[in-house]
Amino acid sequence: MFQNLSHVVRDHFPQFLQGLGLVAGGLMLGFLLKWLLFRFAAAYHARSPKSWLGGVLKYLPRPLGYFLPLLALSLVLPLVPLAPRPFEVLRRMVEIALTCAFAWVLIGWVYVVQYRIRQKYQLDKSDNIKERKLFTQLQFIKKIVIILIVFFTASLILMSFPTVRKIGTGLITSAGILGVILGFAAQRSLANLLAGFQIAFTQPIRIDDVLVVENEWGRVEEITLTYVVLRIWDQRRLILPLNYFIEKPFQNWTRSTAELLGAVYLHLDYTAPLDELRTELNRILPENHLWDGRVAVLQVTEAKERTLEIRILVSAADSASAFDLRCWVREKLITFVREHYPESLPVTRNTVPGAGSGKMPFEGFTTPSPS
């Protein structure tokens, strides 16, 4: 028996070495091709920077590091001396791995396209409405494309097996009933998905929009397929379902423009010098770069029993600048009134009857003495 085994090993060992050498050679050829490709791309990018090439160098090395060796292995695979059944198993394994690697490369190219668009259109500028519209659609479309790539890749792999293909033919006939059942079971998820399509293309909200939702002020940080992440001013995160923005009212401070008016309220005595306050307001505003020069108004909006309500309107390029400008104007005007017109600060007056006539209050009345 041992002699027969030694004869088998001796007869098939050269074929085994040949097959192993072909497999190793194919893999090494793919790794070498990948190394040369990215070495050349990195050198070219260093001499002539290209944003799309930067995305390739950032997102494609790992996917191509698997795809190119598997592609080279599939090319040399017919030369491997194997029996039909082991060869079919090996071919099927390489085919599945190659399909998955190719799907990974496609997903990498999706990120390269996103990187290219983000490099061309920047959010960090004052008038970025066009960019926010584009990024909102881009983020939603990117997720849909990745889901479709994964879905079709899984379908191709499963349909490559004859048994699964036969089962799939039978499942198609019951897909309508299954779809109705799943539709009833996932109504809210489907509603969120449809709301995502509506938000992506009608855009009541966009990436980096300033919103007031549930009495919270924040910026839209992320829009997923099912929910929106709102970054609150104190670094908290508010998570809301997509259909919230379709069904409920909310404030969008950057819907058409980021410019905003800020209101400052002062409550002063009736003796407050309004003209001097207007002059001081017009003097201090040009000193602050947050004021954009559009609006500077001081008005008495209400006369209460004891004080005047004075409203100052100032304009700024965005909501954050408007808030800081309001605080600065409030501090400056209060300091001006305190230093130059302290009598105009809110006071409470008590008038004593008869104080100017030399008579004591309740004159003519006597206090009865105890009997």
C-alpha positions as CSV (number, residue, x, y, z in Angstrom):
1,M,0.0,0.0,0.0
2,F,2.8,2.3,0.9
3,Q,4.5,1.5,-2.4
4,N,1.3,2.4,-4.3
5,L,1.0,5.7,-2.3
6,S,4.6,6.6,-3.0
7,H,4.0,5.8,-6.7
8,V,1.0,8.1,-6.7
9,V,2.9,10.9,-5.0
10,R,5.8,10.5,-7.3
11,D,3.6,10.5,-10.4
12,H,1.5,13.5,-9.4
13,F,4.0,15.6,-7.5
14,P,5.3,17.3,-10.7
15,Q,1.7,18.2,-11.7
16,F,1.1,19.5,-8.1
17,L,4.2,21.7,-8.3
18,Q,3.2,22.9,-11.7
19,G,-0.3,23.9,-10.5
20,L,1.1,25.5,-7.4
21,G,3.6,27.4,-9.4
22,L,0.9,28.6,-11.8
23,V,-1.3,29.8,-9.0
24,A,1.5,31.5,-7.2
25,G,2.8,33.0,-10.4
26,G,-0.7,34.4,-11.3
27,L,-1.1,36.0,-7.9
28,M,2.4,37.4,-7.9
29,L,1.8,38.8,-11.4
30,G,-1.4,40.6,-10.1
31,F,0.4,42.0,-7.1
32,L,3.2,43.2,-9.3
33,L,0.8,44.9,-11.7
34,K,-1.0,46.6,-8.8
35,W,2.3,47.8,-7.3
36,L,3.5,49.2,-10.6
37,L,0.1,50.8,-11.4
38,F,-0.1,52.7,-8.1
39,R,3.6,53.5,-8.0
40,F,3.3,55.2,-11.4
41,A,0.0,56.9,-10.3
42,A,1.6,58.3,-7.1
43,A,4.6,59.6,-9.0
44,Y,2.4,61.3,-11.6
45,H,0.1,62.7,-8.9
46,A,3.1,64.2,-7.0
47,R,4.3,66.0,-10.2
48,S,0.9,67.0,-11.4
49,P,-1.8,66.8,-8.7
50,K,-5.2,65.7,-9.9
51,S,-8.1,65.5,-7.6
52,W,-9.6,62.4,-9.2
53,L,-6.2,60.7,-9.0
54,G,-6.0,61.6,-5.3
55,G,-9.3,59.8,-4.9
56,V,-8.0,56.7,-6.7
57,L,-4.9,56.6,-4.5
58,K,-7.1,56.9,-1.4
59,Y,-9.9,54.5,-2.1
60,L,-8.8,51.9,-4.7
61,P,-5.5,50.4,-3.5
62,R,-7.1,47.7,-1.3
63,P,-9.9,46.7,-3.7
64,L,-7.5,46.5,-6.7
65,G,-5.0,44.7,-4.4
66,Y,-7.5,41.8,-4.4
67,F,-9.0,42.2,-7.8
68,L,-5.9,42.3,-10.0
69,P,-4.3,39.1,-8.4
70,L,-7.6,37.3,-8.7
71,L,-7.9,38.4,-12.3
72,A,-4.4,37.2,-13.2
73,L,-5.2,33.9,-11.4
74,S,-8.3,33.4,-13.5
75,L,-6.3,33.9,-16.7
76,V,-3.8,31.2,-15.8
77,L,-6.3,28.9,-14.2
78,P,-7.0,26.9,-17.4
79,L,-3.4,25.9,-17.4
80,V,-3.5,24.3,-14.0
81,P,-3.3,20.5,-14.3
82,L,-6.3,19.3,-12.2
83,A,-8.9,16.7,-12.6
84,P,-12.3,18.0,-13.9
85,R,-14.1,17.9,-10.5
86,P,-11.3,19.6,-8.4
87,F,-10.8,22.1,-11.2
88,E,-14.5,23.0,-11.3
89,V,-14.4,23.6,-7.5
90,L,-11.3,25.8,-7.8
91,R,-12.8,27.7,-10.8
92,R,-16.0,28.4,-8.9
93,M,-14.2,29.7,-5.9
94,V,-12.0,32.0,-8.0
95,E,-15.0,33.2,-9.9
96,I,-16.9,34.1,-6.7
97,A,-13.9,35.8,-5.2
98,L,-13.3,37.7,-8.4
99,T,-17.0,38.9,-8.5
100,C,-16.8,40.1,-4.9
101,A,-13.5,41.9,-5.6
102,F,-15.0,43.6,-8.7
103,A,-18.0,44.8,-6.7
104,W,-15.5,46.2,-4.2
105,V,-13.7,48.0,-7.0
106,L,-17.1,49.5,-8.2
107,I,-17.9,50.7,-4.7
108,G,-14.4,52.2,-4.5
109,W,-15.1,54.1,-7.7
110,V,-18.3,55.5,-6.2
111,Y,-16.2,57.0,-3.4
112,V,-13.7,58.3,-5.9
113,V,-16.5,60.2,-7.7
114,Q,-17.7,61.5,-4.3
115,Y,-14.1,62.6,-3.5
116,R,-13.8,64.4,-6.9
117,I,-17.0,66.3,-6.4
118,R,-16.1,67.3,-2.8
119,Q,-12.8,68.6,-4.0
120,K,-14.4,70.6,-6.7
121,Y,-17.2,72.0,-4.7
122,Q,-16.3,73.2,-1.2
123,L,-18.8,73.8,1.7
124,D,-16.5,76.1,3.6
125,K,-17.5,79.4,2.0
126,S,-20.2,82.0,2.7
127,D,-22.5,81.3,-0.3
128,N,-22.6,77.5,-0.4
129,I,-26.3,76.8,-1.3
130,K,-25.4,75.2,-4.6
131,E,-22.8,72.9,-3.0
132,R,-25.3,71.9,-0.2
133,K,-27.9,71.0,-2.8
134,L,-25.4,68.8,-4.7
135,F,-24.0,67.1,-1.6
136,T,-27.5,66.2,-0.3
137,Q,-28.3,64.5,-3.6
138,L,-24.8,63.0,-3.8
139,Q,-25.0,61.4,-0.4
140,F,-28.4,59.8,-1.1
141,I,-27.5,58.6,-4.6
142,K,-24.2,57.1,-3.3
143,K,-26.0,54.9,-0.7
144,I,-28.5,53.8,-3.3
145,V,-25.8,52.9,-5.8
146,I,-23.8,50.9,-3.2
147,I,-26.9,49.0,-2.2
148,L,-27.6,48.1,-5.8
149,I,-24.0,47.0,-6.4
150,V,-24.2,44.7,-3.3
151,F,-27.6,43.4,-4.4
152,F,-26.6,42.5,-7.9
153,T,-23.3,41.0,-6.8
154,A,-25.1,38.7,-4.3
155,S,-27.7,37.8,-7.1
156,L,-24.9,37.0,-9.6
157,I,-23.2,34.7,-7.1
158,L,-26.3,32.9,-6.1
159,M,-27.6,32.5,-9.6
160,S,-24.3,31.0,-10.7
161,F,-25.3,27.8,-8.8
162,P,-27.8,25.7,-10.8
163,T,-29.7,24.6,-7.7
164,V,-30.2,28.2,-6.5
165,R,-31.3,29.1,-10.1
166,K,-34.0,26.5,-10.0
167,I,-35.2,27.7,-6.6
168,G,-35.1,31.3,-7.8
169,T,-37.4,30.5,-10.7
170,G,-40.0,29.2,-8.2
171,L,-39.6,32.1,-5.9
172,I,-40.4,34.6,-8.7
173,T,-43.9,33.3,-8.8
174,S,-44.5,34.1,-5.1
175,A,-42.6,37.4,-5.1
176,G,-45.8,39.4,-5.4
177,I,-47.4,37.8,-2.3
178,L,-44.1,38.2,-0.4
179,G,-43.8,41.8,-1.5
180,V,-47.3,42.6,-0.2
181,I,-46.5,40.9,3.2
182,L,-43.2,42.8,3.5
183,G,-44.9,46.0,2.5
184,F,-47.4,45.7,5.4
185,A,-44.6,44.7,7.8
186,A,-42.3,47.5,6.9
187,Q,-44.6,50.4,6.2
188,R,-42.7,52.9,8.3
189,S,-39.3,51.9,6.8
190,L,-40.7,52.2,3.2
191,A,-42.2,55.6,4.2
192,N,-38.8,56.8,5.3
193,L,-37.2,55.5,2.1
194,L,-39.8,57.3,0.0
195,A,-39.3,60.4,2.1
196,G,-35.6,60.1,1.4
197,F,-36.2,60.3,-2.3
198,Q,-38.4,63.3,-1.8
199,I,-35.9,65.1,0.4
200,A,-33.0,64.3,-2.0
201,F,-34.7,65.9,-5.0
202,T,-37.1,68.5,-3.6
203,Q,-34.7,69.4,-0.8
204,P,-36.6,70.9,2.1
205,I,-33.4,70.3,4.0
206,R,-29.8,70.0,2.8
207,I,-26.4,69.0,4.2
208,D,-25.2,71.9,6.5
209,D,-28.6,73.6,6.6
210,V,-29.4,75.5,9.8
211,L,-32.6,74.2,11.4
212,V,-34.7,74.8,14.4
213,V,-36.4,71.5,15.2
214,E,-38.2,70.6,18.5
215,N,-37.0,73.9,19.9
216,E,-33.4,72.9,19.1
217,W,-31.0,74.9,16.9
218,G,-28.5,72.9,14.9
219,R,-27.0,72.0,11.5
220,V,-27.8,69.0,9.3
221,E,-24.7,66.8,9.7
222,E,-25.9,63.7,7.9
223,I,-28.8,62.4,5.8
224,T,-29.1,58.7,5.6
225,L,-31.7,56.5,3.9
226,T,-33.9,56.4,7.0
227,Y,-32.9,59.3,9.4
228,V,-31.3,62.7,9.7
229,V,-28.6,63.6,12.1
230,L,-28.8,67.2,13.5
231,R,-25.7,68.6,15.2
232,I,-27.0,70.8,18.0
233,W,-25.0,74.0,19.0
234,D,-23.8,72.4,22.2
235,Q,-22.4,69.3,20.3
236,R,-25.3,67.0,21.0
237,R,-26.9,65.1,18.2
238,L,-30.6,65.0,17.5
239,I,-31.7,62.0,15.4
240,L,-35.0,62.3,13.5
241,P,-36.7,60.0,11.0
242,L,-36.9,61.3,7.4
243,N,-40.6,61.5,7.3
244,Y,-40.6,63.9,10.2
245,F,-39.4,66.6,7.7
246,I,-42.3,65.7,5.3
247,E,-45.1,65.6,7.9
248,K,-44.2,68.2,10.6
249,P,-43.3,72.0,10.4
250,F,-39.7,73.1,11.2
251,Q,-37.6,76.2,10.6
252,N,-34.9,76.3,7.9
253,W,-32.7,79.3,8.3
254,T,-30.7,78.6,5.2
255,R,-33.3,77.5,2.7
256,S,-32.6,80.2,0.1
257,T,-29.8,82.2,1.6
258,A,-27.7,82.1,4.8
259,E,-28.2,85.9,5.4
260,L,-30.1,86.6,8.6
261,L,-31.5,89.5,10.7
262,G,-30.7,89.5,14.4
263,A,-32.9,91.3,17.0
264,V,-31.6,92.9,20.2
265,Y,-34.1,94.1,22.8
266,L,-33.4,96.7,25.5
267,H,-35.8,97.9,28.2
268,L,-35.0,101.4,29.2
269,D,-36.6,104.3,31.1
270,Y,-38.9,106.8,29.3
271,T,-36.0,109.3,29.5
272,A,-33.7,107.2,27.3
273,P,-32.0,109.4,24.6
274,L,-33.2,107.6,21.4
275,D,-31.3,109.8,18.9
276,E,-28.0,109.3,20.8
277,L,-28.6,105.6,20.9
278,R,-29.1,105.5,17.1
279,T,-25.9,107.5,16.6
280,E,-24.0,105.2,18.8
281,L,-25.4,102.1,17.0
282,N,-24.3,103.5,13.6
283,R,-20.9,104.4,15.1
284,I,-20.0,101.0,16.6
285,L,-21.4,98.6,13.9
286,P,-18.7,99.4,11.2
287,E,-16.1,98.4,13.8
288,N,-17.3,94.8,13.8
289,H,-16.6,92.5,10.8
290,L,-19.7,90.4,11.6
291,W,-22.0,93.1,10.4
292,D,-22.6,92.9,6.6
293,G,-23.8,96.5,6.2
294,R,-27.3,95.7,5.1
295,V,-29.5,96.6,8.1
296,A,-29.0,98.8,11.2
297,V,-32.3,99.9,12.7
298,L,-33.3,101.1,16.2
299,Q,-37.0,101.4,17.0
300,V,-39.3,101.6,20.0
301,T,-41.5,98.6,19.5
302,E,-43.6,98.9,22.7
303,A,-44.2,101.3,25.6
304,K,-44.9,99.5,28.8
305,E,-46.1,100.8,32.2
306,R,-42.5,101.5,33.4
307,T,-40.1,101.0,30.5
308,L,-39.7,101.4,26.8
309,E,-39.0,98.3,24.7
310,I,-36.3,99.2,22.2
311,R,-35.6,96.8,19.3
312,I,-32.3,96.9,17.4
313,L,-32.2,95.0,14.1
314,V,-28.8,94.1,12.6
315,S,-27.9,91.9,9.7
316,A,-25.2,89.3,9.3
317,A,-24.0,86.8,6.7
318,D,-25.2,83.7,8.6
319,S,-26.9,82.6,11.8
320,A,-23.7,82.1,13.8
321,S,-22.4,85.6,12.9
322,A,-25.9,87.1,13.7
323,F,-25.9,85.5,17.2
324,D,-22.4,86.8,18.0
325,L,-23.2,90.2,16.6
326,R,-26.4,90.5,18.7
327,C,-24.4,89.7,21.9
328,W,-21.8,92.3,21.0
329,V,-24.3,95.1,20.2
330,R,-26.2,94.4,23.4
331,E,-23.0,94.6,25.5
332,K,-21.9,97.9,23.8
333,L,-25.2,99.7,24.1
334,I,-25.8,98.7,27.7
335,T,-22.3,100.0,28.5
336,F,-23.0,103.2,26.6
337,V,-26.2,103.8,28.5
338,R,-24.6,103.0,31.9
339,E,-21.7,105.3,31.4
340,H,-23.4,108.3,29.7
341,Y,-27.1,108.1,30.7
342,P,-27.3,106.1,33.9
343,E,-30.6,107.8,34.7
344,S,-32.1,106.1,31.6
345,L,-31.7,102.6,33.1
346,P,-35.0,101.1,34.3
347,V,-36.0,102.8,37.6
348,T,-39.1,102.6,39.9
349,R,-40.7,105.9,40.9
350,N,-42.7,106.4,44.1
351,T,-44.7,109.6,44.3
352,V,-45.7,110.8,47.7
353,P,-49.0,112.6,47.7
354,G,-48.6,116.3,48.8
355,A,-44.8,116.2,48.8
356,G,-44.6,119.5,46.9
357,S,-47.4,121.4,48.7
358,G,-45.8,121.4,52.2
359,K,-48.7,119.2,53.5
360,M,-48.2,115.9,55.0
361,P,-50.0,113.0,53.5
362,F,-53.5,112.4,54.9
363,E,-53.5,115.9,56.4
364,G,-56.7,116.7,58.2
365,F,-57.1,113.2,59.5
366,T,-56.3,112.4,63.1
367,T,-55.5,109.1,64.6
368,P,-58.1,108.2,67.3
369,S,-56.6,107.7,70.7
370,P,-57.4,104.6,72.7
371,S,-60.2,105.1,75.2
